[in-house]
Amino acid sequence: MFLIDRMGCGSRHDGDFVFDRSMGYDGYLVLFVKTKAIFVINGQQIETEPETFIIYDKHTPQWYRACEECYINDWIQFSCTEQLSSEIPIVFDTPLYIGQNINVSQYFQLIADCYYRTNNSQAAGHLIQAMLSDVFSRPSHAHFSVAHYRELLDLRRKIYAQPTDDWSVDKMAAMMNVSTPYLHMLYKQAFGTTCTADVIQSRIEQAQRYLAYTNMTVEEIAFKSGYKSAVHFSRQFKSVTGCSPIQWRKAQC
């Protein structure tokens, strides 16, 4: 059974708005943020796009603020007498870009109508459950649920086209004009892997082509694949493929 404590729709605040609840809340807090915002989660600052959804678990510290001239969100504080995530694969404490694919604001309006106008808490609870199911039952890595997907796809293409470039995380974040933690989160949502892991994979694939189709030495291949050390290259190659470069080359013969 869902029990709503408080809620609001289209709540608007000035650009200096900061929400800081260091001890969290005894129940759950759901936000649908309609403007850009900044969250601090597990000590990491994450900048989010408009139309971002997040559900805070019980007692999770809550800190977020505006990063534009105003901050607007829909929100619900509620408790649940049953195991909330037993049937719905809920991901707590993680901002999720929703965009236009789910009409979350309509859910909030319907929930508010049930709660405030008809005092039908049971119907309001069913709507909360339906909203959470709609948000979290969709494929977690579907491109439609990831902000900046086109830019991420372009970045990934560049990584695989130019694996020898200096693909530092700070450089990639600057290219996307986002913070480093936010890039990590978006890239994982979009492709199911990290940007650092993709850089490594692109270099290993380049090295495999050299091993298969040239007579270059391991040292030469290491440098042509973006590595400054042949030893580091060999270790990373074995970590990814399960065998050394020489063993991999022999297996292709």
C-alpha positions as CSV (number, residue, x, y, z in Angstrom):
1,M,0.0,0.0,0.0
2,F,1.3,3.5,-1.0
3,L,0.9,6.3,1.5
4,I,1.6,9.8,0.2
5,D,3.1,12.2,2.7
6,R,3.3,15.3,0.5
7,M,3.6,16.2,-3.2
8,G,3.7,19.0,-5.6
9,C,3.3,19.6,-9.4
10,G,5.2,22.3,-11.3
11,S,7.0,23.6,-8.2
12,R,9.1,26.6,-9.2
13,H,12.1,28.1,-7.4
14,D,14.6,30.8,-8.2
15,G,18.1,30.2,-9.6
16,D,19.6,30.1,-6.1
17,F,17.5,27.2,-5.0
18,V,19.3,24.4,-3.1
19,F,17.8,21.4,-1.4
20,D,19.9,19.8,1.3
21,R,18.5,16.9,3.4
22,S,21.7,15.2,4.7
23,M,19.8,12.5,6.6
24,G,17.5,11.7,3.8
25,Y,13.8,10.9,4.4
26,D,12.0,8.0,6.2
27,G,10.2,7.1,3.0
28,Y,10.8,7.6,-0.8
29,L,11.2,10.8,-2.7
30,V,10.4,10.9,-6.4
31,L,11.4,13.9,-8.5
32,F,10.7,14.8,-12.1
33,V,13.0,17.8,-12.8
34,K,11.9,20.0,-15.7
35,T,15.0,22.2,-15.8
36,K,18.7,21.7,-15.8
37,A,19.9,20.8,-12.3
38,I,22.9,19.6,-10.3
39,F,22.8,16.6,-8.0
40,V,25.4,15.4,-5.6
41,I,25.2,11.6,-5.2
42,N,27.8,9.6,-3.3
43,G,30.1,12.6,-3.2
44,Q,29.9,13.1,-7.0
45,Q,28.4,16.1,-8.7
46,I,26.1,15.2,-11.7
47,E,24.6,17.8,-14.0
48,T,21.3,16.7,-15.5
49,E,19.2,17.7,-18.4
50,P,15.6,18.9,-18.2
51,E,13.0,16.0,-17.9
52,T,15.2,13.9,-15.6
53,F,13.6,11.4,-13.2
54,I,15.0,10.2,-9.9
55,I,13.7,8.2,-7.0
56,Y,15.6,8.4,-3.7
57,D,15.7,5.4,-1.5
58,K,14.9,5.6,2.3
59,H,17.5,7.6,4.3
60,T,19.6,8.4,1.2
61,P,21.2,11.9,1.6
62,Q,19.4,14.3,-0.8
63,W,21.3,17.3,-2.3
64,Y,20.4,19.1,-5.5
65,R,20.2,22.6,-6.8
66,A,19.3,24.8,-9.7
67,C,21.9,25.6,-12.4
68,E,19.9,28.0,-14.4
69,E,17.7,31.0,-13.7
70,C,14.9,28.8,-12.2
71,Y,14.3,25.3,-11.0
72,I,11.0,23.5,-11.7
73,N,10.0,20.0,-10.7
74,D,7.2,17.6,-9.8
75,W,7.7,15.7,-6.6
76,I,6.2,13.1,-4.3
77,Q,7.2,11.9,-0.8
78,F,5.6,8.6,0.0
79,S,6.0,5.4,2.0
80,C,5.1,1.8,1.0
81,T,4.0,-1.0,3.3
82,E,5.4,-3.6,1.0
83,Q,8.7,-4.2,-0.7
84,L,8.8,-1.4,-3.3
85,S,11.2,-3.0,-5.7
86,S,9.9,-6.6,-5.5
87,E,8.1,-6.5,-8.8
88,I,9.6,-3.4,-10.4
89,P,13.3,-3.3,-11.3
90,I,13.8,0.1,-9.6
91,V,17.2,1.8,-9.8
92,F,17.4,4.1,-6.7
93,D,19.5,7.3,-6.3
94,T,20.3,7.6,-10.1
95,P,19.1,10.4,-12.3
96,L,17.5,9.0,-15.5
97,Y,16.8,11.2,-18.5
98,I,13.2,10.5,-19.6
99,G,12.6,13.1,-22.3
100,Q,9.3,13.0,-24.2
101,N,9.0,9.2,-24.2
102,I,6.9,8.9,-21.0
103,N,4.4,11.6,-20.0
104,V,5.6,11.7,-16.4
105,S,4.0,15.0,-15.7
106,Q,0.6,13.6,-16.6
107,Y,1.2,10.8,-14.0
108,F,1.9,13.5,-11.4
109,Q,-1.3,15.4,-12.3
110,L,-3.4,12.3,-12.1
111,I,-1.9,11.3,-8.8
112,A,-2.5,14.8,-7.4
113,D,-6.1,14.7,-8.5
114,C,-6.6,11.4,-6.7
115,Y,-4.8,12.6,-3.6
116,Y,-6.1,16.1,-3.2
117,R,-9.5,16.2,-5.0
118,T,-11.0,12.8,-4.5
119,N,-9.0,11.7,-1.5
120,N,-8.5,8.3,-3.1
121,S,-5.2,7.2,-1.8
122,Q,-5.6,3.7,-3.2
123,A,-6.0,5.0,-6.8
124,A,-3.1,7.3,-6.2
125,G,-1.0,4.4,-5.1
126,H,-1.8,2.4,-8.2
127,L,-0.8,5.4,-10.3
128,I,2.5,5.7,-8.5
129,Q,3.1,2.0,-9.2
130,A,2.2,2.4,-12.8
131,M,4.5,5.4,-13.2
132,L,7.5,3.5,-11.7
133,S,6.7,0.5,-13.8
134,D,6.6,2.6,-17.0
135,V,9.9,4.3,-16.1
136,F,11.9,1.3,-15.0
137,S,10.5,-1.6,-17.1
138,R,11.8,-0.1,-20.3
139,P,15.2,-1.2,-21.6
140,S,17.8,0.5,-19.4
141,H,20.1,1.2,-22.3
142,A,17.6,2.2,-24.9
143,H,18.9,5.3,-26.7
144,F,15.6,7.1,-26.4
145,S,16.1,7.4,-22.6
146,V,19.6,8.9,-22.7
147,A,20.4,12.6,-23.0
148,H,22.9,13.7,-25.6
149,Y,22.6,10.3,-27.4
150,R,23.6,11.7,-30.8
151,E,26.7,13.4,-29.3
152,L,27.6,10.2,-27.4
153,L,27.2,8.2,-30.6
154,D,29.5,10.6,-32.4
155,L,32.0,10.4,-29.6
156,R,32.0,6.6,-29.8
157,R,32.5,6.7,-33.6
158,K,35.5,9.0,-33.1
159,I,37.0,6.7,-30.5
160,Y,36.9,3.7,-32.7
161,A,38.0,5.6,-35.8
162,Q,41.0,7.2,-34.0
163,P,42.0,4.8,-31.2
164,T,45.5,6.2,-30.9
165,D,44.3,9.7,-29.9
166,D,44.7,10.9,-26.3
167,W,41.2,9.9,-25.1
168,S,41.3,11.1,-21.5
169,V,38.0,11.2,-19.7
170,D,38.4,14.9,-19.0
171,K,39.0,15.5,-22.8
172,M,35.9,13.5,-23.7
173,A,33.8,15.4,-21.1
174,A,35.0,18.7,-22.4
175,M,34.1,17.6,-26.0
176,M,30.5,16.9,-24.8
177,N,30.4,20.0,-22.6
178,V,29.4,17.9,-19.6
179,S,31.0,17.0,-16.2
180,T,33.1,13.9,-16.0
181,P,30.7,12.0,-13.6
182,Y,27.8,12.9,-15.9
183,L,29.6,11.6,-18.9
184,H,30.3,8.3,-17.1
185,M,26.6,7.9,-16.3
186,L,25.4,8.8,-19.8
187,Y,27.9,6.6,-21.6
188,K,27.0,3.6,-19.4
189,Q,23.3,4.2,-20.0
190,A,23.7,4.5,-23.8
191,F,26.1,1.6,-24.5
192,G,26.3,-0.6,-21.4
193,T,30.0,0.1,-20.9
194,T,32.2,2.9,-19.8
195,C,33.9,5.4,-22.1
196,T,37.3,4.2,-20.7
197,A,36.5,0.6,-21.4
198,D,35.5,1.6,-25.0
199,V,38.8,3.4,-25.5
200,I,40.7,0.2,-24.4
201,Q,38.5,-2.0,-26.6
202,S,39.1,0.2,-29.6
203,R,42.9,0.0,-29.1
204,I,42.8,-3.8,-28.6
205,E,40.8,-4.2,-31.8
206,Q,43.3,-2.1,-33.7
207,A,46.1,-4.2,-32.3
208,Q,44.3,-7.4,-33.4
209,R,44.2,-6.1,-36.9
210,Y,47.9,-5.4,-36.9
211,L,48.6,-8.8,-35.3
212,A,46.5,-10.6,-37.9
213,Y,47.6,-8.8,-41.1
214,T,51.1,-7.5,-40.6
215,N,54.5,-8.8,-39.5
216,M,55.1,-5.9,-37.0
217,T,56.6,-6.7,-33.6
218,V,54.5,-6.5,-30.4
219,E,56.4,-3.3,-29.5
220,E,55.6,-1.7,-32.9
221,I,52.0,-2.7,-32.6
222,A,51.8,-1.3,-29.1
223,F,52.9,2.1,-30.1
224,K,50.7,2.1,-33.3
225,S,47.7,1.2,-31.1
226,G,48.1,4.2,-28.7
227,Y,50.2,2.7,-26.0
228,K,53.4,4.2,-24.7
229,S,54.6,0.9,-23.1
230,A,54.7,-2.5,-24.7
231,V,54.5,-4.1,-21.3
232,H,51.3,-2.2,-20.4
233,F,49.9,-3.1,-23.8
234,S,50.6,-6.8,-23.4
235,R,49.0,-6.8,-19.9
236,Q,45.9,-5.0,-21.1
237,F,45.6,-7.2,-24.2
238,K,45.7,-10.3,-22.1
239,S,43.2,-8.9,-19.7
240,V,40.7,-8.2,-22.5
241,T,41.3,-11.3,-24.7
242,G,42.5,-13.9,-22.2
243,C,45.8,-14.5,-24.0
244,S,49.0,-12.6,-24.9
245,P,49.5,-10.8,-28.2
246,I,51.9,-13.5,-29.4
247,Q,49.4,-16.3,-28.4
248,W,46.6,-14.5,-30.1
249,R,48.6,-14.1,-33.3
250,K,49.5,-17.8,-33.4
251,A,45.9,-18.8,-32.9
252,Q,45.0,-16.9,-36.1
253,C,47.4,-19.0,-38.2
